[in-house]
């Protein structure tokens, strides 16, 4: 076979692959920015671009996993219905910030407002671990823990010790960690100790060369949930890691996190999210937690908002847009990874231009170089519209939070990037309570005190070469 014929065949195959994948990208109707970014990858990198798309371009959970999720949906909805019938929380008043958010969240995700909750906000890892260990030591029936990263060393060992003590006195203990985020944990000694103590351990979304063919490897369970006896629960940004022993070589300082400790009906709702995840990973049926008694009209009114690529992948993205467009006076956001799409950027710009005081707090140093450049590419537009940009210098600020008009607080595991909004399984609390939102704003103000505010004129004086790199990486932002 002559060289000319071979080259012609290769060229024909190349364009057939491009044409086929282009049609596939278009027909899947992903957000426009994501579709255009993938088309650019497929067209510009022969063969390799096609392989990368097939591995990472679609939200493939795997046939069996998708079937298990679909099979459990009915049981989850029945439990949510019972939860809704028991709940008696008054909806936010018409015209308030929370009114449209509450209706939107309940319609797409099914969790009702739950009143009668007490929320504590912890902003240092020692207090977080002290509280979790104390609650596990007080457990009488169940301890359920789900984390993206479980890392050995330091205070993490205290949690393992507490779980072993709980299992020894007959408490049913179940631990779930993401198979990729906690890869080292599953190969270490702590997981063996847990299993030997009688703690059930499951890996979420296991990966491997063979599995990659059928399921996308970077769809991860990014949730952080602790539930004890369906009476107390934790969620937020803190992984089960001691920051003194975690990523010390990354050059960004210790990770700075926050967690909410909730007592009241919301604990059972969070346990339902954990139970759904557990049923999928263990191929067991969904075991609904007991429907809690309503907490009365005191305390905080809270809505549990799980999200992920399984059932309503667009939900959290839409809900955060609803929150931003609902702001009338103030919008304060903290996130370690800020890579918005056009719709989220427009929502922030629109808020600032209509007179809302918008503040974005991000780490001065980030552990992901691509995200760092793609993030700052938006700073010029934001500051030009009046957004206040603060660079936190006390470590890698990992807290994910939004405070809206001192009325509603959003707190959990969701970053303001496309990975969190579209690809990861996340958990958030929507808290319709001025007292909690005030505490969240106080925490955000403490972050501001340890931050440098960017000045637009000074920012525009950065080198042209750096601006080019930032703008180039902004084009692939939808894929980060």
C-alpha positions as CSV (number, residue, x, y, z in Angstrom):
1,X,0.0,0.0,0.0
2,X,1.6,3.3,-1.1
3,X,2.2,6.2,1.3
4,X,-0.3,8.5,-0.5
5,X,-3.2,6.0,0.0
6,X,-2.3,5.5,3.7
7,X,-2.2,9.2,4.3
8,X,-5.5,9.7,2.5
9,X,-7.1,6.9,4.6
10,X,-5.8,8.5,7.8
11,X,-7.1,11.9,6.8
12,X,-10.5,10.5,6.0
13,X,-10.7,8.6,9.3
14,X,-9.6,11.7,11.2
15,X,-12.4,13.8,9.7
16,X,-14.9,11.1,10.2
17,X,-14.0,11.0,13.9
18,X,-14.2,14.8,14.1
19,X,-17.6,14.9,12.3
20,X,-19.0,12.1,14.5
21,X,-17.9,13.6,17.8
22,X,-19.0,17.1,16.7
23,X,-22.5,15.8,16.1
24,X,-22.4,14.0,19.5
25,X,-21.3,17.1,21.3
26,X,-24.0,19.2,19.7
27,X,-26.8,16.7,20.3
28,X,-25.9,16.3,24.0
29,X,-27.0,20.0,24.6
30,X,-24.5,20.8,27.3
31,X,-24.0,24.5,28.2
32,X,-22.8,26.4,25.2
33,X,-19.4,27.3,26.6
34,X,-18.7,23.7,27.5
35,X,-19.8,22.5,24.0
36,X,-17.6,25.0,22.3
37,X,-14.6,24.2,24.5
38,X,-14.9,20.5,23.7
39,X,-15.3,21.2,19.9
40,X,-12.1,23.2,20.1
41,X,-10.3,20.4,21.8
42,X,-11.6,17.8,19.3
43,X,-10.7,19.9,16.2
44,X,-7.3,21.2,17.4
45,X,-5.7,18.1,18.8
46,X,-5.8,15.2,16.2
47,X,-6.8,11.8,17.7
48,X,-5.7,12.9,21.3
49,X,-8.6,15.4,21.5
50,X,-11.0,12.6,20.5
51,X,-9.6,10.3,23.2
52,X,-9.8,13.0,25.8
53,X,-13.4,13.8,24.9
54,X,-14.4,10.1,25.1
55,X,-12.8,9.8,28.5
56,X,-13.9,13.1,30.1
57,X,-16.4,14.8,27.8
58,X,-19.6,13.1,29.0
59,X,-21.2,12.4,32.4
60,X,-21.0,8.6,32.2
61,X,-21.8,7.2,35.6
62,X,-21.8,3.6,34.3
63,X,-24.8,1.5,33.3
64,X,-25.1,-0.4,36.6
65,X,-24.7,2.7,38.8
66,X,-27.2,4.6,36.7
67,X,-29.7,1.7,37.1
68,X,-29.2,1.6,40.9
69,X,-29.8,5.3,41.1
70,X,-32.9,5.1,39.0
71,X,-34.1,2.2,41.1
72,X,-33.8,4.1,44.3
73,X,-35.4,7.4,43.2
74,X,-38.9,6.2,44.0
75,X,-38.0,5.3,47.6
76,X,-36.2,8.6,48.1
77,X,-39.2,10.5,46.7
78,X,-41.6,8.6,49.0
79,X,-39.4,9.5,52.0
80,X,-39.2,13.1,50.9
81,X,-43.0,13.2,50.7
82,X,-43.2,11.9,54.3
83,X,-40.6,14.5,55.3
84,X,-42.6,17.2,53.6
85,X,-45.9,16.2,55.3
86,X,-44.2,16.3,58.7
87,X,-42.5,19.6,58.1
88,X,-44.3,22.7,59.2
89,X,-41.8,25.5,58.5
90,X,-43.3,28.7,57.3
91,X,-42.0,29.7,53.8
92,X,-40.1,32.9,53.5
93,X,-42.3,35.9,53.0
94,X,-43.3,36.8,49.4
95,X,-40.8,39.2,47.9
96,X,-37.9,38.3,50.2
97,X,-34.6,37.0,49.1
98,X,-35.4,33.5,50.2
99,X,-38.9,33.1,48.7
100,X,-37.9,32.3,45.2
101,X,-34.9,30.3,46.3
102,X,-37.0,28.0,48.5
103,X,-39.6,27.3,45.9
104,X,-37.0,26.7,43.2
105,X,-35.0,24.3,45.5
106,X,-38.0,22.3,46.6
107,X,-39.3,21.9,43.1
108,X,-36.1,20.5,41.6
109,X,-34.7,18.5,44.5
110,X,-37.7,17.7,46.7
111,X,-36.4,18.7,50.1
112,X,-38.7,20.9,52.1
113,X,-38.0,23.7,54.5
114,X,-37.3,22.3,58.0
115,X,-37.6,24.6,61.0
116,X,-36.4,24.1,64.6
117,X,-32.8,23.7,63.9
118,X,-29.8,25.0,65.9
119,X,-26.7,25.7,64.0
120,X,-23.1,26.2,65.3
121,X,-20.4,27.5,62.9
122,X,-16.9,26.2,63.5
123,X,-14.0,28.0,61.8
124,X,-10.9,26.1,63.0
125,X,-10.0,22.5,62.5
126,X,-9.3,21.8,66.2
127,X,-12.8,22.8,67.3
128,X,-14.3,20.8,64.4
129,X,-12.5,17.6,65.3
130,X,-13.2,18.1,69.0
131,X,-16.9,18.4,68.3
132,X,-17.1,15.5,65.9
133,X,-15.2,13.2,68.3
134,X,-17.4,14.2,71.2
135,X,-20.6,13.5,69.3
136,X,-19.3,10.1,68.1
137,X,-18.5,9.3,71.7
138,X,-22.0,10.1,72.6
139,X,-23.6,8.0,69.9
140,X,-26.1,5.4,70.8
141,X,-27.4,4.0,67.5
142,X,-25.7,5.2,64.3
143,X,-22.6,7.1,63.1
144,X,-22.5,7.9,59.4
145,X,-19.5,9.7,57.9
146,X,-19.0,10.6,54.2
147,X,-16.0,12.6,52.9
148,X,-14.2,13.3,49.7
149,X,-10.8,13.2,51.2
150,X,-9.9,11.0,54.3
151,X,-6.2,11.5,55.1
152,X,-4.2,9.7,57.8
153,X,-2.4,11.6,60.5
154,X,-3.1,14.1,63.3
155,X,-6.7,14.6,64.4
156,X,-8.0,12.2,61.8
157,X,-6.7,9.3,64.0
158,X,-8.8,10.7,66.8
159,X,-12.0,10.2,64.7
160,X,-10.9,6.6,63.9
161,X,-10.4,5.9,67.6
162,X,-13.8,7.3,68.4
163,X,-15.5,5.2,65.7
164,X,-13.8,2.1,67.0
165,X,-15.0,2.9,70.5
166,X,-18.6,3.4,69.2
167,X,-18.6,0.2,67.2
168,X,-17.3,-1.7,70.3
169,X,-20.4,-0.6,72.3
170,X,-22.8,-1.7,69.5
171,X,-23.3,1.5,67.5
172,X,-23.8,0.9,63.8
173,X,-20.9,2.8,62.1
174,X,-20.7,3.3,58.4
175,X,-17.9,5.2,56.6
176,X,-17.8,6.2,53.0
177,X,-14.9,8.1,51.2
178,X,-14.3,9.0,47.6
179,X,-12.2,6.3,45.9
180,X,-10.0,8.8,44.2
181,X,-9.9,11.7,46.7
182,X,-9.1,9.1,49.5
183,X,-7.0,6.7,47.4
184,X,-4.1,6.7,50.0
185,X,-6.6,6.1,52.8
186,X,-7.9,2.9,51.3
187,X,-4.3,1.6,51.0
188,X,-3.4,2.6,54.6
189,X,-3.6,1.2,58.0
190,X,-6.6,3.3,59.3
191,X,-9.1,1.6,56.9
192,X,-7.9,-1.8,58.1
193,X,-8.3,-0.7,61.7
194,X,-11.9,0.5,61.0
195,X,-12.9,-2.7,59.4
196,X,-11.3,-4.8,62.1
197,X,-13.3,-2.7,64.7
198,X,-16.5,-3.6,62.9
199,X,-17.0,-0.3,61.0
200,X,-18.5,-0.8,57.6
201,X,-16.4,1.0,55.0
202,X,-17.3,1.8,51.3
203,X,-15.4,3.5,48.5
204,X,-17.5,6.0,46.5
205,X,-17.2,5.9,42.7
206,X,-14.3,3.4,42.4
207,X,-12.0,3.9,39.5
208,X,-9.6,1.8,37.4
209,X,-8.5,1.3,33.8
210,X,-11.4,-1.1,33.0
211,X,-14.0,1.1,34.7
212,X,-12.8,4.2,32.8
213,X,-14.1,2.6,29.6
214,X,-17.7,2.6,31.0
215,X,-17.7,5.4,33.5
216,X,-16.1,8.8,33.6
217,X,-13.3,8.8,36.1
218,X,-13.4,12.4,37.3
219,X,-17.0,12.4,38.4
220,X,-16.4,12.5,42.2
221,X,-18.4,12.4,45.4
222,X,-17.2,15.7,46.9
223,X,-19.7,15.8,49.9
224,X,-18.7,16.2,53.5
225,X,-21.3,14.7,55.9
226,X,-21.3,13.4,59.4
227,X,-24.6,12.3,61.0
228,X,-24.9,10.8,64.6
229,X,-28.1,9.2,65.7
230,X,-30.1,11.3,63.2
231,X,-30.0,14.1,65.9
232,X,-26.8,16.0,65.0
233,X,-25.0,16.4,61.7
234,X,-22.1,18.3,60.2
235,X,-21.4,19.6,56.7
236,X,-19.2,22.2,55.2
237,X,-15.9,22.4,53.5
238,X,-13.6,20.4,55.9
239,X,-12.4,17.1,54.6
240,X,-11.4,14.5,57.2
241,X,-7.8,15.8,57.1
242,X,-5.6,17.5,59.7
243,X,-4.3,20.6,57.7
244,X,-0.9,20.3,59.5
245,X,-0.4,16.9,57.7
246,X,-2.1,17.7,54.4
247,X,-0.4,19.0,51.2
248,X,2.3,20.6,53.1
249,X,4.5,20.7,49.9
250,X,2.0,22.6,47.8
251,X,3.3,26.1,48.9
252,X,-0.1,27.5,49.7
253,X,-0.1,27.2,53.5
254,X,-2.5,25.3,55.6
255,X,-6.1,24.8,54.3
256,X,-8.7,27.0,56.1
257,X,-12.1,25.5,56.4
258,X,-15.4,25.8,58.2
259,X,-18.1,23.4,59.2
260,X,-21.7,23.7,60.5
261,X,-23.0,21.5,63.3
262,X,-26.7,21.2,63.1
263,X,-29.1,19.7,65.6
264,X,-32.8,19.3,64.6
265,X,-34.8,17.8,61.7
266,X,-32.1,18.7,59.2
267,X,-29.8,16.0,60.6
268,X,-32.2,13.3,59.3
269,X,-32.4,15.0,55.9
270,X,-28.6,14.9,55.7
271,X,-28.7,11.3,56.7
272,X,-31.1,10.6,53.8
273,X,-28.5,12.0,51.4
274,X,-25.8,9.8,53.0
275,X,-28.1,6.8,52.9
276,X,-28.8,7.3,49.2
277,X,-25.1,7.5,48.4
278,X,-24.5,4.4,50.6
279,X,-27.2,2.4,48.8
280,X,-25.6,3.2,45.4
281,X,-22.1,2.3,46.4
282,X,-23.0,-0.9,48.2
283,X,-25.8,-2.0,45.8
284,X,-28.2,-2.2,48.8
285,X,-31.6,-0.7,48.9
286,X,-32.2,2.8,50.2
287,X,-32.9,2.7,53.9
288,X,-34.8,5.9,54.7
289,X,-34.0,7.5,58.1
290,X,-36.9,7.9,60.4
291,X,-39.0,10.9,59.6
292,X,-38.1,13.4,62.4
293,X,-40.7,15.2,64.4
294,X,-40.9,18.8,63.3
295,X,-38.7,21.1,65.3
296,X,-41.3,23.7,65.9
297,X,-41.0,27.3,64.7
298,X,-38.0,28.2,66.7
299,X,-34.4,28.0,65.6
300,X,-33.2,28.2,62.0
301,X,-35.2,27.3,59.0
302,X,-33.0,25.2,56.7
303,X,-33.2,23.4,53.4
304,X,-30.9,20.5,52.4
305,X,-29.7,20.9,48.8
306,X,-27.8,17.9,47.4
307,X,-26.5,18.1,43.8
308,X,-24.7,16.0,41.3
309,X,-24.6,14.6,37.8
310,X,-27.1,11.8,38.4
311,X,-30.6,13.1,38.3
312,X,-30.8,16.9,38.0
313,X,-27.2,17.9,37.2
314,X,-28.2,21.5,36.4
315,X,-29.9,22.1,39.8
316,X,-27.2,23.7,41.9
317,X,-26.0,25.9,39.0
318,X,-29.5,27.2,38.5
319,X,-30.1,27.7,42.3
320,X,-26.9,29.8,42.7
321,X,-28.0,31.9,39.8
322,X,-31.4,32.4,41.5
323,X,-29.6,33.4,44.7
324,X,-27.4,36.0,42.9
325,X,-30.2,37.5,41.0
326,X,-32.3,37.7,44.2
327,X,-29.7,39.9,46.0
328,X,-30.8,43.5,46.5
329,X,-28.2,45.0,48.9
330,X,-25.3,42.7,49.5
331,X,-23.7,39.5,48.1
332,X,-20.6,38.1,49.7
333,X,-18.9,34.9,48.3
334,X,-16.0,32.8,49.4
335,X,-14.5,30.0,47.3
336,X,-11.1,28.4,46.7
337,X,-11.8,27.7,43.1
338,X,-13.5,30.5,41.0
339,X,-14.0,29.5,37.4
340,X,-17.5,30.8,36.5
341,X,-19.2,30.3,33.2
342,X,-20.8,33.2,31.3
343,X,-24.1,32.9,33.0
344,X,-22.6,33.1,36.5
345,X,-20.3,35.9,35.6
346,X,-23.2,37.8,34.1
347,X,-25.2,37.3,37.4
348,X,-22.4,38.7,39.4
349,X,-21.8,41.6,37.1
350,X,-25.6,42.3,37.0
351,X,-25.7,42.4,40.7
352,X,-22.9,44.9,41.0
353,X,-24.2,47.1,38.2
354,X,-27.7,47.3,39.8
355,X,-26.1,48.6,43.1
356,X,-25.6,45.4,45.1
357,X,-22.4,45.5,47.1
358,X,-20.7,42.3,45.8
359,X,-17.5,41.0,47.5
360,X,-15.6,37.9,46.3
361,X,-12.9,36.4,48.6
362,X,-10.5,33.9,47.1
363,X,-7.1,32.5,48.2
364,X,-4.1,34.6,47.2
365,X,-2.3,31.3,46.3
366,X,-4.1,28.4,44.8
367,X,-2.9,24.7,44.6
368,X,-4.1,24.3,41.0
369,X,-2.1,26.4,38.5
370,X,-4.7,26.1,35.6
371,X,-7.5,27.2,37.9
372,X,-5.4,30.1,39.2
373,X,-4.9,31.6,35.7
374,X,-8.4,30.8,34.5
375,X,-9.8,32.5,37.6
376,X,-8.0,35.8,37.5
377,X,-8.9,36.3,33.9
378,X,-12.3,37.5,35.1
379,X,-11.0,39.9,37.7
380,X,-10.8,42.9,35.3
381,X,-14.5,42.6,34.3
382,X,-15.6,42.1,37.9
383,X,-13.7,45.1,39.3
384,X,-14.8,47.3,36.4
385,X,-18.4,46.6,37.4
386,X,-17.7,47.5,41.0
387,X,-17.1,44.0,42.5
388,X,-14.8,44.1,45.5
389,X,-12.1,41.4,45.1
390,X,-10.1,40.2,48.1
391,X,-7.1,37.8,48.1
392,X,-6.9,35.8,51.3
393,X,-3.3,35.5,52.5
394,X,-3.8,33.3,55.6
395,X,-3.5,30.0,53.8
396,X,-5.6,28.2,51.2
397,X,-9.1,29.5,51.9
398,X,-11.3,26.4,51.3
399,X,-14.6,27.6,52.8
400,X,-17.5,27.7,50.3
401,X,-20.2,30.2,51.3
402,X,-22.6,32.9,50.0
403,X,-24.4,35.4,52.2
404,X,-27.3,37.3,50.6
405,X,-28.6,40.6,52.1
406,X,-27.9,39.3,55.6
407,X,-31.0,37.2,55.2
408,X,-30.0,33.9,53.6
409,X,-26.8,31.9,53.9
410,X,-25.6,29.2,51.6
411,X,-23.0,26.9,53.1
412,X,-21.5,23.6,52.1
413,X,-19.1,21.9,49.7
414,X,-19.8,23.6,46.4
415,X,-17.1,25.6,44.7
416,X,-17.8,28.3,42.1
417,X,-16.4,26.3,39.2
418,X,-17.8,24.0,36.6
419,X,-16.5,20.9,38.2
420,X,-18.5,21.5,41.4
421,X,-21.6,22.8,39.6
422,X,-21.9,20.1,37.0
423,X,-19.6,17.1,37.7
424,X,-19.3,16.5,41.5
425,X,-21.8,15.2,44.0
426,X,-22.1,18.1,46.4
427,X,-24.1,19.1,49.5
428,X,-25.3,22.5,50.6
429,X,-27.4,24.0,53.3
430,X,-29.7,26.9,52.4
431,X,-30.3,28.7,55.7
432,X,-33.2,31.2,55.7
433,X,-32.2,32.8,59.0
434,X,-30.7,36.2,59.7
435,X,-29.0,35.0,62.8
436,X,-27.0,32.3,61.1
437,X,-26.3,34.6,58.1
438,X,-25.0,37.2,60.5
439,X,-22.6,34.6,61.9
440,X,-21.6,33.6,58.4
441,X,-21.0,37.3,57.5
442,X,-18.8,37.7,60.7
443,X,-16.7,34.8,59.5
444,X,-16.4,36.3,56.0
445,X,-15.4,39.6,57.6
446,X,-12.6,37.8,59.5
447,X,-11.4,36.4,56.2
448,X,-11.5,39.9,54.7
449,X,-9.3,41.2,57.6
450,X,-6.6,38.8,56.5
451,X,-6.9,39.6,52.8
452,X,-5.5,42.2,50.4
453,X,-8.0,44.1,48.3
454,X,-7.2,44.4,44.6
455,X,-7.1,47.8,43.0
456,X,-8.2,47.9,39.3
457,X,-5.5,50.3,38.2
458,X,-2.8,48.3,39.7
459,X,-4.2,45.0,38.4
460,X,-4.2,46.4,34.8
461,X,-0.5,47.0,35.0
462,X,0.4,43.3,35.1
463,X,2.6,42.1,32.2
464,X,1.0,41.5,28.8
465,X,2.4,37.9,28.7
466,X,0.6,37.1,31.9
467,X,-2.7,38.5,30.6
468,X,-2.4,36.4,27.4
469,X,-1.9,33.2,29.5
470,X,-4.9,34.1,31.6
471,X,-7.2,34.8,28.7
472,X,-6.0,31.7,26.8
473,X,-6.8,29.5,29.8
474,X,-10.2,31.3,30.3
475,X,-11.2,29.6,27.0
476,X,-10.9,26.2,28.6
477,X,-12.5,27.3,31.9
478,X,-15.7,25.4,31.2
479,X,-13.7,22.2,31.3
480,X,-11.8,22.8,34.5
